[in-house]
Amino acid sequence: MRSKNAIMPQVKNLRLSSWDVVYALNMAIACLITYWVMTHILSRFVDGPSDFLGGMWAVVATVFVFRETRLGSLSAGIARLIATCVSFALCLLYLSLFPFTSVGMAALIAIGTLVMALLGRREDIVTVGITTAVVMVVAAMSPVDTWHQPLLRLADTMVGVAIGVACKWFGSFLFHKFLGEQAP
């Protein structure tokens, strides 16, 4: 039988550092900027529900790239873009030729998994699968011009990644400059 310590890791320090607070505020500000940009830009081109979906998807991309270090954020941003581009290509091709079906979605997830394995990016298979599932289900919910969905989700992701990485780098710079501490 396992000991309690083997099941639950010990919590050593329950105090927050100044970096923890700045990190949380920086991520919140980045998400707010991302959502505002997407809902105000997209509102000119798409209907209300797509506007909100675009804002949400861009915020997800922003959160995804917010890592402990600037280099980690940049690396996560590149990984997110690669995975989104694979999903984009597969979904755009499929939705240009066929309507949504659950079998089609499953096939695209399998193909995306194989593509990422071939690219040596197994750690990004989950992101391709999630992105493909979102694009395909949204296409099922709005069956008119379904081929637009991959394009919109690619744009959402690009904006979210760009704002997330930029805010992470800028926030880390400000932390170091004004608090005199080294940010990761």
N, C-alpha and C positions, 0 to 999 in steps of 0.2 A: 504494500500500500504506500502511496506517495505521501510525503510529509506536506504539511500546509505550505511551507516555504517553497517547495518544488512546484506547487500549483499556482500560488499567487506570488508574483515577484514583490520583493520588499520595496516600499516607497521610502526613499532616503531623505529627500529634501522637498518639502511641500511649499517652499517659498518661491515666489516668482522673482526673477532678476529684472533689471531695467530692460535688458534685451528682450525678454519674454513679452513685456508690455508693449515695447516698440514694435516687435514682430506682429503681435495681434492687431495693433492699431494700423500698421502698414498694410496688412492683408485686408482688413475691413475697408480701408480707404481705397485700395486697389479694386476690390469687388464693387464698391459703390461707383467708382469712376467707370468701370467696365459696364456695369448695368446701365448707367445713365447714357453712356455713349451708344450702346447697342439699342436701347429703347428709343432714343431720340433720332438716331440715324435710320434704323430700320422702319420706324413708323412712317416714313415717307414712301417706302417701297412695298411694304407688306401689310396684311391685315393685323388687327389687334392680337389675336392668339399667337401668330407667328412672331410678332414683336416681343411678346413676353417670353416665348420659347427661346428666341435668339438671345435675349438678355440673360436668361437662366443658363443657357449652354455656354455663353461667353464667361459668365461668372464661374462655372464649373472648371473651365480651362484655366482661369486665373488662379483658383484655389489649387488646382492640380500642379501648377508650376511653382507655387510658393514653397520653397524648401529652406532648410536651415542655412545653407550657404548660397552665395551668389552663383558660384559655379554649379551647384546642385540645381538651382532654379533654371539656369541656362540649359543644362543637360536635360532636365525634365521638359522644358519647352521644346527642345529639338525632338525628343522622343514623342511628345504629344503631337507635334506637327507631322512626323513620319507616320504615326499610327492613323491620324486623321486623313492623311493623303491616301493611304492604302484603302481605308474604308470609303473615302470619297470616290475613288476610281471605280471600285467594285459596285457601289450603290448607284452611281451615275450611269454606268453601263447597263446594269440590270433594269433600273427604273426607266431608262430610255427605251427599252425593248419590251418590258413586261410590267404588269400591275403587281402590287404587293401580294404576296402569299406567304404564309408562315413557312412553307417548305423552301421558298426562295430566300427568306431571311436566314433560315438555318444553313442553307447551302453557302450563302455569302459569309456567314460567320466561320464555317469550315474552311472556305477558300482563303479568307483573311488570315486564319490561323496558320495555314500552310505557307502563305506568302511571308508572313512574319518569321516563321521558322526558317524558311529559305534565306531570308535577309539576315539571319543570325540575331534577331531581336525578339527572342522568346519572352522577355520581360514586358514587352509591349502588346502581347497577344490579348490581354484583358482589355486594354484600351481600344483596340480595333473591334473587339466583340461588342463592347458597350456602345461605341460610336455607331456601329452598323445597326445594332438593335434599335437605338434611338431614331436614326434616320429612317429605317424601314417602318417602324411603328407610327412615326409622325406621317410618313407617306400614306400609310393605311388610313389614318384619321382624316387626312385631307387628300382624297384621291384625284383631285384635279391638278395637273402639272406636277406630278410627283417628282419628276426629275429636278425640280428646283430645290428640293430638300437637301441633297448632298452639297449643292453650291452654297446654300444658306448656312449649313452647319460648318462648312469649311471656313466661311467668312467669320462666323461667330468664334470659332476656335482660334483663328489667326489674331483677331482683335484681343481675345482674352489672354492668349499667350503673350502677345506684345506688351499689353498693359501690365500683366502680372510680372513679367521679367523686368520691365522698366521700373516699376514701383519697388520691386525687391532690391534692385541695384541702387536706386535713388535713396530709399529708406536706409539701407545699410551705410551708404555714404554719409547721410545726415547724422545717423547715430554716432558714427566715428567722429565726424567733424564737431558736433555740438556737445556730445557727452564725453568725448575724449577716450572712449573705450573702443577696442577693436571689435567690429562686427564680423561674424562669420562670413 
